[in-house]
Amino acid sequence: MVEESFDKRFATLAMEKGFINLDQFTEAMRVQAMEDIAGAKHRRIGEILLEMEYISMSEVLEVLTAMDISV
């Protein structure tokens, strides 16, 4: 799945930059999976990390820029 690959790439870069740690990523993935199982609208991992206050908006933008994603 393309979106899953995007989430893994986003999280890998965020961890490499020191913005999040593995436990925070794992918790965000758990939230994402639970929401998907419940039939809620799918959210990308960066959105969940931002909501959980594990990452800031400027850090999200930095990761997206590093991924060469237009923001």
Residue pairs with C-beta under 8 A, 6 or more apart in sequence:
3 42
3 44
6 44
7 29
7 32
7 44
7 45
7 46
9 67
10 44
10 45
10 46
10 63
10 64
10 67
11 20
11 25
11 28
11 29
11 45
11 49
13 63
13 66
13 67
14 20
14 25
14 46
14 49
14 55
14 59
14 63
15 21
15 22
15 25
17 59
17 62
17 63
17 66
19 54
19 55
19 56
19 59
19 62
19 63
20 28
20 49
20 54
20 55
24 49
24 52
24 54
25 45
25 49
27 52
27 54
28 45
28 48
28 49
28 52
28 54
29 45
31 48
31 52
32 42
32 43
32 45
32 48
35 41
35 42
35 43
36 42
46 55
46 60
46 63
46 64
49 55
49 60
50 56
50 57
50 60
61 71
64 71
65 71
